[in-house]
Structures are given as C-alpha cells and as structure tokens.
C-alpha cells in the first residue's frame, strides 16, 4: 500500500509541475509611479500588485509580447520596461506598447 501511495504522490507532483510550467513572473516598470500601492488591479485576467513604479503578476506566458504590454499600458499607463521571466521587450516593443497607453 505504501508503494501505491508513493507512486500516486509522485504522479500528482509531476502533473502539478507540468501544469504550472508555463507560468512566469511578469514585471512592469512604469514611467510614472502609481499614486498608491494596490494589489487588486486586474489586467489580462490576472491580479497585479503595484507599488511605486513597479507592477508584478504571474501569467501563463513564456515570452514578453507587445499585445500583452499594450493591455497593461492601457490600464496602468506608459511603461519603461516589460519582462516575462527572462524575456524583455526591446525599445521598439516598448514604443509600440506605449502607443496604447492611457
């Protein structure tokens, strides 16, 4: 019975790891700091935590995309940088992103 429990636990751990493998931390630096800290801003279907000029969230993304940055810029204002995990938008991507800013 112990062996079955061990195998079941191992299988669950592998499944859970695979399910969350595509999720990455997203870090956005804003050009203008937010007026007050908040952890209840919803953008891209996720809650964002903002303090000062930095907003963070966790999204099911592998790379930084201009389309995602645009939605963030519409909600939070112009961005200075946009990173998903180790992937960052370049200057052209940031410029395209900020074209949609509020």
SEFIZA-3560 file (N, C-alpha, C; in Angstrom, 3 decimals):
REM SEFIZA-3560
<numar><xx>0.820</xx><yy>-1.197</yy><zz>0.000</zz><atom>N</atom></numar>
<numar><xx>0.000</xx><yy>0.000</yy><zz>0.000</zz><atom>CA</atom></numar>
<numar><xx>0.861</xx><yy>1.256</yy><zz>0.000</zz><atom>C</atom></numar>
<numar><xx>1.970</xx><yy>1.246</yy><zz>0.722</zz><atom>N</atom></numar>
<numar><xx>2.847</xx><yy>2.412</yy><zz>0.750</zz><atom>CA</atom></numar>
<numar><xx>3.371</xx><yy>2.743</yy><zz>-0.636</zz><atom>C</atom></numar>
<numar><xx>3.716</xx><yy>1.704</yy><zz>-1.385</zz><atom>N</atom></numar>
<numar><xx>4.260</xx><yy>1.921</yy><zz>-2.715</zz><atom>CA</atom></numar>
<numar><xx>3.239</xx><yy>2.619</yy><zz>-3.609</zz><atom>C</atom></numar>
<numar><xx>1.975</xx><yy>2.175</yy><zz>-3.563</zz><atom>N</atom></numar>
<numar><xx>0.921</xx><yy>2.806</yy><zz>-4.366</zz><atom>CA</atom></numar>
<numar><xx>0.742</xx><yy>4.266</yy><zz>-3.971</zz><atom>C</atom></numar>
<numar><xx>0.784</xx><yy>4.555</yy><zz>-2.691</zz><atom>N</atom></numar>
<numar><xx>0.652</xx><yy>5.929</yy><zz>-2.214</zz><atom>CA</atom></numar>
<numar><xx>1.815</xx><yy>6.777</yy><zz>-2.695</zz><atom>C</atom></numar>
<numar><xx>3.014</xx><yy>6.220</yy><zz>-2.631</zz><atom>N</atom></numar>
<numar><xx>4.206</xx><yy>6.928</yy><zz>-3.096</zz><atom>CA</atom></numar>
<numar><xx>4.124</xx><yy>7.214</yy><zz>-4.591</zz><atom>C</atom></numar>
<numar><xx>3.707</xx><yy>6.207</yy><zz>-5.372</zz><atom>N</atom></numar>
<numar><xx>3.589</xx><yy>6.385</yy><zz>-6.828</zz><atom>CA</atom></numar>
<numar><xx>2.505</xx><yy>7.419</yy><zz>-7.140</zz><atom>C</atom></numar>
<numar><xx>1.390</xx><yy>7.361</yy><zz>-6.447</zz><atom>N</atom></numar>
<numar><xx>0.313</xx><yy>8.324</yy><zz>-6.684</zz><atom>CA</atom></numar>
<numar><xx>0.776</xx><yy>9.739</yy><zz>-6.349</zz><atom>C</atom></numar>
<numar><xx>1.484</xx><yy>9.890</yy><zz>-5.242</zz><atom>N</atom></numar>
<numar><xx>2.009</xx><yy>11.205</yy><zz>-4.867</zz><atom>CA</atom></numar>
<numar><xx>3.000</xx><yy>11.724</yy><zz>-5.885</zz><atom>C</atom></numar>
<numar><xx>3.875</xx><yy>10.878</yy><zz>-6.375</zz><atom>N</atom></numar>
<numar><xx>4.859</xx><yy>11.270</yy><zz>-7.387</zz><atom>CA</atom></numar>
<numar><xx>4.167</xx><yy>11.686</yy><zz>-8.680</zz><atom>C</atom></numar>
<numar><xx>3.155</xx><yy>10.922</yy><zz>-9.092</zz><atom>N</atom></numar>
<numar><xx>2.416</xx><yy>11.247</yy><zz>-10.314</zz><atom>CA</atom></numar>
<numar><xx>1.718</xx><yy>12.593</yy><zz>-10.172</zz><atom>C</atom></numar>
<numar><xx>1.133</xx><yy>12.852</yy><zz>-9.006</zz><atom>N</atom></numar>
<numar><xx>0.478</xx><yy>14.140</yy><zz>-8.773</zz><atom>CA</atom></numar>
<numar><xx>1.487</xx><yy>15.272</yy><zz>-8.843</zz><atom>C</atom></numar>
<numar><xx>2.656</xx><yy>15.080</yy><zz>-8.247</zz><atom>N</atom></numar>
<numar><xx>3.691</xx><yy>16.129</yy><zz>-8.258</zz><atom>CA</atom></numar>
<numar><xx>4.124</xx><yy>16.440</yy><zz>-9.682</zz><atom>C</atom></numar>
<numar><xx>4.294</xx><yy>15.430</yy><zz>-10.503</zz><atom>N</atom></numar>
<numar><xx>4.682</xx><yy>15.656</yy><zz>-11.896</zz><atom>CA</atom></numar>
<numar><xx>3.590</xx><yy>16.390</yy><zz>-12.662</zz><atom>C</atom></numar>
<numar><xx>2.343</xx><yy>16.009</yy><zz>-12.438</zz><atom>N</atom></numar>
<numar><xx>1.218</xx><yy>16.663</yy><zz>-13.108</zz><atom>CA</atom></numar>
<numar><xx>1.127</xx><yy>18.124</yy><zz>-12.689</zz><atom>C</atom></numar>
<numar><xx>1.246</xx><yy>18.388</yy><zz>-11.404</zz><atom>N</atom></numar>
<numar><xx>1.164</xx><yy>19.762</yy><zz>-10.907</zz><atom>CA</atom></numar>
<numar><xx>2.305</xx><yy>20.605</yy><zz>-11.453</zz><atom>C</atom></numar>
<numar><xx>3.502</xx><yy>20.054</yy><zz>-11.520</zz><atom>N</atom></numar>
<numar><xx>4.654</xx><yy>20.781</yy><zz>-12.056</zz><atom>CA</atom></numar>
<numar><xx>4.439</xx><yy>21.105</yy><zz>-13.518</zz><atom>C</atom></numar>
<numar><xx>3.945</xx><yy>20.163</yy><zz>-14.289</zz><atom>N</atom></numar>
<numar><xx>3.710</xx><yy>20.394</yy><zz>-15.715</zz><atom>CA</atom></numar>
<numar><xx>2.618</xx><yy>21.437</yy><zz>-15.921</zz><atom>C</atom></numar>
<numar><xx>1.609</xx><yy>21.419</yy><zz>-15.073</zz><atom>N</atom></numar>
<numar><xx>0.503</xx><yy>22.370</yy><zz>-15.208</zz><atom>CA</atom></numar>
<numar><xx>0.957</xx><yy>23.807</yy><zz>-14.981</zz><atom>C</atom></numar>
<numar><xx>1.933</xx><yy>24.021</yy><zz>-14.131</zz><atom>N</atom></numar>
<numar><xx>2.386</xx><yy>25.374</yy><zz>-13.817</zz><atom>CA</atom></numar>
<numar><xx>3.668</xx><yy>25.760</yy><zz>-14.534</zz><atom>C</atom></numar>
<numar><xx>4.178</xx><yy>24.908</yy><zz>-15.392</zz><atom>N</atom></numar>
<numar><xx>5.468</xx><yy>25.150</yy><zz>-16.030</zz><atom>CA</atom></numar>
<numar><xx>5.470</xx><yy>26.379</yy><zz>-16.924</zz><atom>C</atom></numar>
<numar><xx>4.341</xx><yy>26.737</yy><zz>-17.528</zz><atom>N</atom></numar>
<numar><xx>4.303</xx><yy>27.861</yy><zz>-18.458</zz><atom>CA</atom></numar>
<numar><xx>4.076</xx><yy>29.195</yy><zz>-17.764</zz><atom>C</atom></numar>
<numar><xx>3.821</xx><yy>29.182</yy><zz>-16.465</zz><atom>N</atom></numar>
<numar><xx>3.562</xx><yy>30.425</yy><zz>-15.752</zz><atom>CA</atom></numar>
<numar><xx>4.872</xx><yy>31.110</yy><zz>-15.392</zz><atom>C</atom></numar>
<numar><xx>4.915</xx><yy>32.417</yy><zz>-15.608</zz><atom>N</atom></numar>
<numar><xx>6.109</xx><yy>33.199</yy><zz>-15.318</zz><atom>CA</atom></numar>
<numar><xx>5.745</xx><yy>34.480</yy><zz>-14.593</zz><atom>C</atom></numar>
<numar><xx>6.696</xx><yy>34.972</yy><zz>-13.847</zz><atom>N</atom></numar>
<numar><xx>6.546</xx><yy>36.281</yy><zz>-13.215</zz><atom>CA</atom></numar>
<numar><xx>6.631</xx><yy>37.351</yy><zz>-14.289</zz><atom>C</atom></numar>
<numar><xx>5.750</xx><yy>38.318</yy><zz>-14.204</zz><atom>N</atom></numar>
<numar><xx>5.759</xx><yy>39.446</yy><zz>-15.124</zz><atom>CA</atom></numar>
<numar><xx>6.066</xx><yy>40.688</yy><zz>-14.296</zz><atom>C</atom></numar>
<numar><xx>7.056</xx><yy>41.444</yy><zz>-14.749</zz><atom>N</atom></numar>
<numar><xx>7.452</xx><yy>42.660</yy><zz>-14.037</zz><atom>CA</atom></numar>
<numar><xx>7.381</xx><yy>43.827</yy><zz>-15.007</zz><atom>C</atom></numar>
<numar><xx>6.621</xx><yy>44.844</yy><zz>-14.638</zz><atom>N</atom></numar>
<numar><xx>6.460</xx><yy>46.042</yy><zz>-15.455</zz><atom>CA</atom></numar>
<numar><xx>6.971</xx><yy>47.230</yy><zz>-14.656</zz><atom>C</atom></numar>
<numar><xx>7.862</xx><yy>47.991</yy><zz>-15.263</zz><atom>N</atom></numar>
<numar><xx>8.302</xx><yy>49.258</yy><zz>-14.676</zz><atom>CA</atom></numar>
<numar><xx>7.522</xx><yy>50.348</yy><zz>-15.387</zz><atom>C</atom></numar>
<numar><xx>6.840</xx><yy>51.177</yy><zz>-14.613</zz><atom>N</atom></numar>
<numar><xx>6.048</xx><yy>52.266</yy><zz>-15.175</zz><atom>CA</atom></numar>
<numar><xx>6.890</xx><yy>53.530</yy><zz>-15.297</zz><atom>C</atom></numar>
<numar><xx>6.547</xx><yy>54.371</yy><zz>-16.265</zz><atom>N</atom></numar>
<numar><xx>7.236</xx><yy>55.659</yy><zz>-16.406</zz><atom>CA</atom></numar>
<numar><xx>6.843</xx><yy>56.604</yy><zz>-15.276</zz><atom>C</atom></numar>
<numar><xx>5.614</xx><yy>56.483</yy><zz>-14.794</zz><atom>N</atom></numar>
<numar><xx>5.115</xx><yy>57.318</yy><zz>-13.700</zz><atom>CA</atom></numar>
<numar><xx>4.631</xx><yy>56.398</yy><zz>-12.582</zz><atom>C</atom></numar>
<numar><xx>5.153</xx><yy>56.542</yy><zz>-11.379</zz><atom>N</atom></numar>
<numar><xx>4.728</xx><yy>55.678</yy><zz>-10.265</zz><atom>CA</atom></numar>
<numar><xx>3.227</xx><yy>55.788</yy><zz>-10.005</zz><atom>C</atom></numar>
<numar><xx>2.640</xx><yy>54.708</yy><zz>-9.514</zz><atom>N</atom></numar>
<numar><xx>1.225</xx><yy>54.727</yy><zz>-9.148</zz><atom>CA</atom></numar>
<numar><xx>1.048</xx><yy>55.609</yy><zz>-7.914</zz><atom>C</atom></numar>
<numar><xx>-0.128</xx><yy>56.203</yy><zz>-7.790</zz><atom>N</atom></numar>
<numar><xx>-0.402</xx><yy>57.119</yy><zz>-6.681</zz><atom>CA</atom></numar>
<numar><xx>-0.366</xx><yy>56.408</yy><zz>-5.335</zz><atom>C</atom></numar>
<numar><xx>-0.945</xx><yy>55.197</yy><zz>-5.291</zz><atom>N</atom></numar>
<numar><xx>-0.900</xx><yy>54.434</yy><zz>-4.045</zz><atom>CA</atom></numar>
<numar><xx>-0.800</xx><yy>52.951</yy><zz>-4.374</zz><atom>C</atom></numar>
<numar><xx>-0.153</xx><yy>52.210</yy><zz>-3.488</zz><atom>N</atom></numar>
<numar><xx>0.050</xx><yy>50.775</yy><zz>-3.699</zz><atom>CA</atom></numar>
<numar><xx>-1.292</xx><yy>50.060</yy><zz>-3.800</zz><atom>C</atom></numar>
<numar><xx>-1.334</xx><yy>49.030</yy><zz>-4.638</zz><atom>N</atom></numar>
<numar><xx>-2.558</xx><yy>48.265</yy><zz>-4.829</zz><atom>CA</atom></numar>
<numar><xx>-2.202</xx><yy>46.833</yy><zz>-5.217</zz><atom>C</atom></numar>
<numar><xx>-3.053</xx><yy>45.903</yy><zz>-4.814</zz><atom>N</atom></numar>
<numar><xx>-2.883</xx><yy>44.528</yy><zz>-5.253</zz><atom>CA</atom></numar>
<numar><xx>-4.188</xx><yy>43.991</yy><zz>-5.830</zz><atom>C</atom></numar>
<numar><xx>-5.027</xx><yy>44.899</yy><zz>-6.293</zz><atom>N</atom></numar>
<numar><xx>-6.337</xx><yy>44.490</yy><zz>-6.791</zz><atom>CA</atom></numar>
<numar><xx>-6.610</xx><yy>44.932</yy><zz>-8.218</zz><atom>C</atom></numar>
<numar><xx>-5.576</xx><yy>45.271</yy><zz>-8.961</zz><atom>N</atom></numar>
<numar><xx>-5.758</xx><yy>45.677</yy><zz>-10.354</zz><atom>CA</atom></numar>
<numar><xx>-5.812</xx><yy>44.414</yy><zz>-11.207</zz><atom>C</atom></numar>
<numar><xx>-6.846</xx><yy>44.281</yy><zz>-12.024</zz><atom>N</atom></numar>
<numar><xx>-6.989</xx><yy>43.102</yy><zz>-12.879</zz><atom>CA</atom></numar>
<numar><xx>-6.718</xx><yy>43.505</yy><zz>-14.323</zz><atom>C</atom></numar>
<numar><xx>-5.704</xx><yy>42.893</yy><zz>-14.909</zz><atom>N</atom></numar>
<numar><xx>-5.355</xx><yy>43.090</yy><zz>-16.316</zz><atom>CA</atom></numar>
<numar><xx>-4.945</xx><yy>41.734</yy><zz>-16.860</zz><atom>C</atom></numar>
<numar><xx>-5.349</xx><yy>41.425</yy><zz>-18.075</zz><atom>N</atom></numar>
<numar><xx>-5.046</xx><yy>40.142</yy><zz>-18.712</zz><atom>CA</atom></numar>
<numar><xx>-5.585</xx><yy>38.966</yy><zz>-17.894</zz><atom>C</atom></numar>
<numar><xx>-6.672</xx><yy>39.198</yy><zz>-17.170</zz><atom>N</atom></numar>
<numar><xx>-7.283</xx><yy>38.142</yy><zz>-16.381</zz><atom>CA</atom></numar>
<numar><xx>-6.512</xx><yy>37.758</yy><zz>-15.134</zz><atom>C</atom></numar>
<numar><xx>-5.568</xx><yy>38.589</yy><zz>-14.726</zz><atom>N</atom></numar>
<numar><xx>-4.751</xx><yy>38.295</yy><zz>-13.545</zz><atom>CA</atom></numar>
<numar><xx>-4.697</xx><yy>39.504</yy><zz>-12.625</zz><atom>C</atom></numar>
<numar><xx>-4.493</xx><yy>39.255</yy><zz>-11.352</zz><atom>N</atom></numar>
<numar><xx>-4.340</xx><yy>40.333</yy><zz>-10.378</zz><atom>CA</atom></numar>
<numar><xx>-2.908</xx><yy>40.851</yy><zz>-10.431</zz><atom>C</atom></numar>
<numar><xx>-2.763</xx><yy>42.161</yy><zz>-10.399</zz><atom>N</atom></numar>
<numar><xx>-1.454</xx><yy>42.818</yy><zz>-10.424</zz><atom>CA</atom></numar>
<numar><xx>-1.237</xx><yy>43.528</yy><zz>-9.105</zz><atom>C</atom></numar>
<numar><xx>-0.026</xx><yy>43.474</yy><zz>-8.637</zz><atom>N</atom></numar>
<numar><xx>0.372</xx><yy>44.170</yy><zz>-7.423</zz><atom>CA</atom></numar>
<numar><xx>1.287</xx><yy>45.311</yy><zz>-7.834</zz><atom>C</atom></numar>
<numar><xx>0.911</xx><yy>46.524</yy><zz>-7.478</zz><atom>N</atom></numar>
<numar><xx>1.691</xx><yy>47.698</yy><zz>-7.868</zz><atom>CA</atom></numar>
<numar><xx>2.111</xx><yy>48.499</yy><zz>-6.649</zz><atom>C</atom></numar>
<numar><xx>3.351</xx><yy>48.951</yy><zz>-6.670</zz><atom>N</atom></numar>
<numar><xx>3.885</xx><yy>49.838</yy><zz>-5.641</zz><atom>CA</atom></numar>
<numar><xx>4.967</xx><yy>50.675</yy><zz>-6.299</zz><atom>C</atom></numar>
<numar><xx>4.863</xx><yy>51.983</yy><zz>-6.130</zz><atom>N</atom></numar>
<numar><xx>5.844</xx><yy>52.863</yy><zz>-6.771</zz><atom>CA</atom></numar>
<numar><xx>5.756</xx><yy>52.744</yy><zz>-8.277</zz><atom>C</atom></numar>
<numar><xx>6.890</xx><yy>52.490</yy><zz>-8.917</zz><atom>N</atom></numar>
<numar><xx>6.891</xx><yy>52.368</yy><zz>-10.384</zz><atom>CA</atom></numar>
<numar><xx>6.929</xx><yy>50.924</yy><zz>-10.859</zz><atom>C</atom></numar>
<numar><xx>6.674</xx><yy>49.959</yy><zz>-9.968</zz><atom>N</atom></numar>
<numar><xx>6.775</xx><yy>48.540</yy><zz>-10.328</zz><atom>CA</atom></numar>
<numar><xx>5.456</xx><yy>47.821</yy><zz>-10.095</zz><atom>C</atom></numar>
<numar><xx>5.026</xx><yy>47.073</yy><zz>-11.112</zz><atom>N</atom></numar>
<numar><xx>3.842</xx><yy>46.232</yy><zz>-11.012</zz><atom>CA</atom></numar>
<numar><xx>4.238</xx><yy>44.812</yy><zz>-11.377</zz><atom>C</atom></numar>
<numar><xx>3.700</xx><yy>43.836</yy><zz>-10.640</zz><atom>N</atom></numar>
<numar><xx>4.033</xx><yy>42.437</yy><zz>-10.891</zz><atom>CA</atom></numar>
<numar><xx>2.773</xx><yy>41.584</yy><zz>-10.930</zz><atom>C</atom></numar>
<numar><xx>2.889</xx><yy>40.472</yy><zz>-11.646</zz><atom>N</atom></numar>
<numar><xx>1.823</xx><yy>39.485</yy><zz>-11.713</zz><atom>CA</atom></numar>
<numar><xx>2.451</xx><yy>38.164</yy><zz>-12.139</zz><atom>C</atom></numar>
<numar><xx>1.629</xx><yy>37.132</yy><zz>-12.196</zz><atom>N</atom></numar>
<numar><xx>2.054</xx><yy>35.832</yy><zz>-12.706</zz><atom>CA</atom></numar>
<numar><xx>1.084</xx><yy>35.464</yy><zz>-13.815</zz><atom>C</atom></numar>
<numar><xx>1.622</xx><yy>35.217</yy><zz>-15.018</zz><atom>N</atom></numar>
<numar><xx>0.783</xx><yy>34.912</yy><zz>-16.170</zz><atom>CA</atom></numar>
<numar><xx>1.260</xx><yy>33.646</yy><zz>-16.864</zz><atom>C</atom></numar>
<numar><xx>0.361</xx><yy>33.046</yy><zz>-17.599</zz><atom>N</atom></numar>
<numar><xx>0.675</xx><yy>31.871</yy><zz>-18.404</zz><atom>CA</atom></numar>
<numar><xx>1.282</xx><yy>32.340</yy><zz>-19.728</zz><atom>C</atom></numar>
<numar><xx>2.506</xx><yy>32.798</yy><zz>-19.650</zz><atom>N</atom></numar>
<numar><xx>3.238</xx><yy>33.301</yy><zz>-20.811</zz><atom>CA</atom></numar>
<numar><xx>4.673</xx><yy>32.803</yy><zz>-20.745</zz><atom>C</atom></numar>
<numar><xx>5.283</xx><yy>32.655</yy><zz>-21.907</zz><atom>N</atom></numar>
<numar><xx>6.686</xx><yy>32.253</yy><zz>-21.960</zz><atom>CA</atom></numar>
<numar><xx>7.581</xx><yy>33.411</yy><zz>-22.357</zz><atom>C</atom></numar>
<numar><xx>7.033</xx><yy>34.350</yy><zz>-23.141</zz><atom>N</atom></numar>
<numar><xx>7.830</xx><yy>35.479</yy><zz>-23.618</zz><atom>CA</atom></numar>
<numar><xx>7.042</xx><yy>36.782</yy><zz>-23.496</zz><atom>C</atom></numar>
<numar><xx>7.768</xx><yy>37.877</yy><zz>-23.480</zz><atom>N</atom></numar>
<numar><xx>7.147</xx><yy>39.202</yy><zz>-23.451</zz><atom>CA</atom></numar>
<numar><xx>6.555</xx><yy>39.494</yy><zz>-24.822</zz><atom>C</atom></numar>
<numar><xx>5.300</xx><yy>39.931</yy><zz>-24.852</zz><atom>N</atom></numar>
<numar><xx>4.603</xx><yy>40.232</yy><zz>-26.091</zz><atom>CA</atom></numar>
<numar><xx>4.065</xx><yy>41.656</yy><zz>-26.055</zz><atom>C</atom></numar>
<numar><xx>4.150</xx><yy>42.343</yy><zz>-27.180</zz><atom>N</atom></numar>
<numar><xx>3.646</xx><yy>43.718</yy><zz>-27.274</zz><atom>CA</atom></numar>
<numar><xx>2.157</xx><yy>43.757</yy><zz>-26.978</zz><atom>C</atom></numar>
<numar><xx>1.398</xx><yy>42.796</yy><zz>-27.451</zz><atom>N</atom></numar>
<numar><xx>-0.062</xx><yy>42.818</yy><zz>-27.243</zz><atom>CA</atom></numar>
<numar><xx>-0.413</xx><yy>42.773</yy><zz>-25.752</zz><atom>C</atom></numar>
<numar><xx>0.344</xx><yy>42.001</yy><zz>-24.966</zz><atom>N</atom></numar>
<numar><xx>0.108</xx><yy>41.977</yy><zz>-23.521</zz><atom>CA</atom></numar>
<numar><xx>0.507</xx><yy>43.301</yy><zz>-22.886</zz><atom>C</atom></numar>
<numar><xx>1.646</xx><yy>43.831</yy><zz>-23.307</zz><atom>N</atom></numar>
<numar><xx>2.130</xx><yy>45.105</yy><zz>-22.780</zz><atom>CA</atom></numar>
<numar><xx>1.128</xx><yy>46.222</yy><zz>-23.067</zz><atom>C</atom></numar>
<numar><xx>0.518</xx><yy>46.195</yy><zz>-24.243</zz><atom>N</atom></numar>
<numar><xx>-0.469</xx><yy>47.231</yy><zz>-24.597</zz><atom>CA</atom></numar>
<numar><xx>-1.633</xx><yy>47.235</yy><zz>-23.625</zz><atom>C</atom></numar>
<numar><xx>-2.118</xx><yy>46.044</yy><zz>-23.255</zz><atom>N</atom></numar>
<numar><xx>-3.247</xx><yy>45.978</yy><zz>-22.321</zz><atom>CA</atom></numar>
<numar><xx>-2.839</xx><yy>46.507</yy><zz>-20.949</zz><atom>C</atom></numar>
<numar><xx>-1.621</xx><yy>46.201</yy><zz>-20.540</zz><atom>N</atom></numar>
<numar><xx>-1.122</xx><yy>46.706</yy><zz>-19.264</zz><atom>CA</atom></numar>
<numar><xx>-0.993</xx><yy>48.226</yy><zz>-19.333</zz><atom>C</atom></numar>
<numar><xx>-0.440</xx><yy>48.742</yy><zz>-20.435</zz><atom>N</atom></numar>
<numar><xx>-0.265</xx><yy>50.193</yy><zz>-20.588</zz><atom>CA</atom></numar>
<numar><xx>-1.608</xx><yy>50.919</yy><zz>-20.614</zz><atom>C</atom></numar>
<numar><xx>-2.622</xx><yy>50.315</yy><zz>-21.226</zz><atom>N</atom></numar>
<numar><xx>-3.959</xx><yy>50.928</yy><zz>-21.232</zz><atom>CA</atom></numar>
<numar><xx>-4.497</xx><yy>51.078</yy><zz>-19.811</zz><atom>C</atom></numar>
<numar><xx>-4.230</xx><yy>50.082</yy><zz>-18.983</zz><atom>N</atom></numar>
<numar><xx>-4.767</xx><yy>50.090</yy><zz>-17.622</zz><atom>CA</atom></numar>
<numar><xx>-3.907</xx><yy>50.877</yy><zz>-16.644</zz><atom>C</atom></numar>
<numar><xx>-2.587</xx><yy>50.835</yy><zz>-16.811</zz><atom>N</atom></numar>
<numar><xx>-1.693</xx><yy>51.392</yy><zz>-15.800</zz><atom>CA</atom></numar>
<numar><xx>-0.909</xx><yy>52.622</yy><zz>-16.244</zz><atom>C</atom></numar>
<numar><xx>-0.864</xx><yy>52.871</yy><zz>-17.536</zz><atom>N</atom></numar>
<numar><xx>-0.104</xx><yy>53.997</yy><zz>-18.051</zz><atom>CA</atom></numar>
<numar><xx>1.174</xx><yy>53.560</yy><zz>-18.756</zz><atom>C</atom></numar>
<numar><xx>1.917</xx><yy>54.512</yy><zz>-19.317</zz><atom>N</atom></numar>
<numar><xx>3.124</xx><yy>54.201</yy><zz>-20.092</zz><atom>CA</atom></numar>
<numar><xx>4.143</xx><yy>53.389</yy><zz>-19.284</zz><atom>C</atom></numar>
<numar><xx>4.784</xx><yy>52.450</yy><zz>-19.974</zz><atom>N</atom></numar>
<numar><xx>5.760</xx><yy>51.585</yy><zz>-19.311</zz><atom>CA</atom></numar>
<numar><xx>7.179</xx><yy>51.912</yy><zz>-19.758</zz><atom>C</atom></numar>
<numar><xx>8.119</xx><yy>51.672</yy><zz>-18.860</zz><atom>N</atom></numar>
<numar><xx>9.539</xx><yy>51.842</yy><zz>-19.169</zz><atom>CA</atom></numar>
<numar><xx>10.157</xx><yy>50.499</yy><zz>-19.545</zz><atom>C</atom></numar>
<numar><xx>9.627</xx><yy>49.413</yy><zz>-18.964</zz><atom>N</atom></numar>
<numar><xx>10.106</xx><yy>48.072</yy><zz>-19.309</zz><atom>CA</atom></numar>
<numar><xx>8.995</xx><yy>47.068</yy><zz>-19.047</zz><atom>C</atom></numar>
<numar><xx>9.062</xx><yy>45.947</yy><zz>-19.772</zz><atom>N</atom></numar>
<numar><xx>8.067</xx><yy>44.883</yy><zz>-19.664</zz><atom>CA</atom></numar>
<numar><xx>8.809</xx><yy>43.563</yy><zz>-19.796</zz><atom>C</atom></numar>
<numar><xx>8.774</xx><yy>42.745</yy><zz>-18.740</zz><atom>N</atom></numar>
<numar><xx>9.509</xx><yy>41.480</yy><zz>-18.742</zz><atom>CA</atom></numar>
<numar><xx>8.612</xx><yy>40.331</yy><zz>-18.306</zz><atom>C</atom></numar>
<numar><xx>8.732</xx><yy>39.225</yy><zz>-19.028</zz><atom>N</atom></numar>
<numar><xx>8.071</xx><yy>37.973</yy><zz>-18.666</zz><atom>CA</atom></numar>
<numar><xx>9.191</xx><yy>36.962</yy><zz>-18.446</zz><atom>C</atom></numar>
<numar><xx>9.377</xx><yy>36.572</yy><zz>-17.192</zz><atom>N</atom></numar>
<numar><xx>10.509</xx><yy>35.696</yy><zz>-16.893</zz><atom>CA</atom></numar>
<numar><xx>11.788</xx><yy>36.409</yy><zz>-17.278</zz><atom>C</atom></numar>
<numar><xx>12.580</xx><yy>35.783</yy><zz>-18.138</zz><atom>N</atom></numar>
<numar><xx>13.834</xx><yy>36.400</yy><zz>-18.585</zz><atom>CA</atom></numar>
<numar><xx>13.701</xx><yy>37.068</yy><zz>-19.951</zz><atom>C</atom></numar>
<numar><xx>12.479</xx><yy>37.127</yy><zz>-20.494</zz><atom>N</atom></numar>
<numar><xx>12.220</xx><yy>37.740</yy><zz>-21.793</zz><atom>CA</atom></numar>
<numar><xx>11.775</xx><yy>39.188</yy><zz>-21.603</zz><atom>C</atom></numar>
<numar><xx>12.444</xx><yy>40.112</yy><zz>-22.280</zz><atom>N</atom></numar>
<numar><xx>12.139</xx><yy>41.543</yy><zz>-22.169</zz><atom>CA</atom></numar>
<numar><xx>11.761</xx><yy>42.126</yy><zz>-23.520</zz><atom>C</atom></numar>
<numar><xx>10.840</xx><yy>43.089</yy><zz>-23.520</zz><atom>N</atom></numar>
<numar><xx>10.570</xx><yy>43.819</yy><zz>-24.755</zz><atom>CA</atom></numar>
<numar><xx>11.738</xx><yy>44.757</yy><zz>-25.038</zz><atom>C</atom></numar>
<numar><xx>12.089</xx><yy>44.885</yy><zz>-26.316</zz><atom>N</atom></numar>
<numar><xx>13.147</xx><yy>45.827</yy><zz>-26.698</zz><atom>CA</atom></numar>
<numar><xx>12.545</xx><yy>47.231</yy><zz>-26.823</zz><atom>C</atom></numar>
<numar><xx>13.376</xx><yy>48.198</yy><zz>-27.193</zz><atom>N</atom></numar>
<numar><xx>12.920</xx><yy>49.595</yy><zz>-27.279</zz><atom>CA</atom></numar>
<numar><xx>11.769</xx><yy>49.765</yy><zz>-28.254</zz><atom>C</atom></numar>
<numar><xx>11.831</xx><yy>49.087</yy><zz>-29.396</zz><atom>N</atom></numar>
<numar><xx>10.749</xx><yy>49.181</yy><zz>-30.384</zz><atom>CA</atom></numar>
<numar><xx>9.455</xx><yy>48.597</yy><zz>-29.818</zz><atom>C</atom></numar>
<numar><xx>9.557</xx><yy>47.500</yy><zz>-29.074</zz><atom>N</atom></numar>
<numar><xx>8.392</xx><yy>46.888</yy><zz>-28.452</zz><atom>CA</atom></numar>
<numar><xx>7.772</xx><yy>47.795</yy><zz>-27.405</zz><atom>C</atom></numar>
<numar><xx>8.621</xx><yy>48.454</yy><zz>-26.617</zz><atom>N</atom></numar>
<numar><xx>8.124</xx><yy>49.383</yy><zz>-25.600</zz><atom>CA</atom></numar>
<numar><xx>7.428</xx><yy>50.576</yy><zz>-26.265</zz><atom>C</atom></numar>
<numar><xx>8.004</xx><yy>51.071</yy><zz>-27.357</zz><atom>N</atom></numar>
<numar><xx>7.385</xx><yy>52.194</yy><zz>-28.076</zz><atom>CA</atom></numar>
<numar><xx>6.008</xx><yy>51.789</yy><zz>-28.622</zz><atom>C</atom></numar>
<numar><xx>5.913</xx><yy>50.599</yy><zz>-29.195</zz><atom>N</atom></numar>
<numar><xx>4.638</xx><yy>50.113</yy><zz>-29.720</zz><atom>CA</atom></numar>
<numar><xx>3.642</xx><yy>49.907</yy><zz>-28.575</zz><atom>C</atom></numar>
<numar><xx>4.127</xx><yy>49.417</yy><zz>-27.472</zz><atom>N</atom></numar>
<numar><xx>3.295</xx><yy>49.218</yy><zz>-26.290</zz><atom>CA</atom></numar>
<numar><xx>2.715</xx><yy>50.533</yy><zz>-25.806</zz><atom>C</atom></numar>
<numar><xx>3.549</xx><yy>51.525</yy><zz>-25.676</zz><atom>N</atom></numar>
<numar><xx>3.118</xx><yy>52.816</yy><zz>-25.123</zz><atom>CA</atom></numar>
<numar><xx>2.201</xx><yy>53.591</yy><zz>-26.054</zz><atom>C</atom></numar>
<numar><xx>2.114</xx><yy>53.208</yy><zz>-27.313</zz><atom>N</atom></numar>
<numar><xx>1.179</xx><yy>53.854</yy><zz>-28.227</zz><atom>CA</atom></numar>
<numar><xx>-0.261</xx><yy>53.630</yy><zz>-27.744</zz><atom>C</atom></numar>
<numar><xx>-0.483</xx><yy>52.591</yy><zz>-26.951</zz><atom>N</atom></numar>
<numar><xx>-1.816</xx><yy>52.270</yy><zz>-26.448</zz><atom>CA</atom></numar>
<numar><xx>-2.052</xx><yy>52.796</yy><zz>-25.040</zz><atom>C</atom></numar>
<numar><xx>-1.053</xx><yy>53.427</yy><zz>-24.453</zz><atom>N</atom></numar>
<numar><xx>-1.174</xx><yy>53.862</yy><zz>-23.049</zz><atom>CA</atom></numar>
<numar><xx>-2.265</xx><yy>54.900</yy><zz>-22.860</zz><atom>C</atom></numar>
<numar><xx>-2.804</xx><yy>54.916</yy><zz>-21.644</zz><atom>N</atom></numar>
<numar><xx>-3.887</xx><yy>55.871</yy><zz>-21.341</zz><atom>CA</atom></numar>
<numar><xx>-3.343</xx><yy>57.265</yy><zz>-21.158</zz><atom>C</atom></numar>
//
